[in-house]
Amino acid sequence: MASEDTEMASLGSEMTSLGSEMASQVAEMAYQVAEMAYQVSETVSQVAEMVSQVAEMVSQVAEML
């Protein structure tokens, strides 16, 4: 009986360590996704800035005409 309890306990600790490993992997993935989202938003804002600059140039050219 004692050996069965020990086996169950070791199985439990193994499951716990497996769970914590999975949790850390999930957290790492979430961090990577957040980083990618930040980069995308940064790129979008840069593109928007470029578009507004182009629009400004176009309006200046139109004024000259």
N, C-alpha and C positions, 0 to 999 in steps of 0.2 A: 504493500500500500504506500509506503513511504517513497519507494522508487517512482511510483506513478505520480505522486504529488510533485516530486522533483522534476519529472519529465514535463508535467503540465506547466510548472513554473518556468522552466527553461523555454518552453514553447511560447509562453506568454511574453517573456522578455524579448524573445526573438521577434515576435509579432510587433511588439512595441517599437523596437529599434527599426524594423522595416517600415512601420508607419511614420516614424519621425524622419526617416530617410526620404520617403515619398513626399512628406510635407515640405521638407527643405527643397526638394526638386521642384515642387509646385510653386513655392515661393520664388525660386530662382527664375522659373519660366514667367511668372507674373511680373517680376522686375524687368525682364528682357522685353516683354510686351509693352510695359509702361515706357521703357526707354525708346522703343520703336515708335510708339504713339507720339512721344515728345518730338522725335526727329521729324516725323511726318508733319506735325503741326508747325514746326520751325520752317520746314521746306515750303509749306503752304503759305506761311506769312511772307517768306522771301519772294515767292512767286507773285503774291498779291502786291507787294511793294514794287516789283518790276513792272507789273501791269499798270499800276498807277503812274509810274514814271513815264512809261510809253504813252499813256493817255495824255499826260501833261505835254510831252513833246509834240504829239499829234495836234493838240489844241494850239500850241505855239506856232506850229507850221501853218495851221488853218488861219490864224490871225495874220500871219505874214502874207498869205494869199489874199 
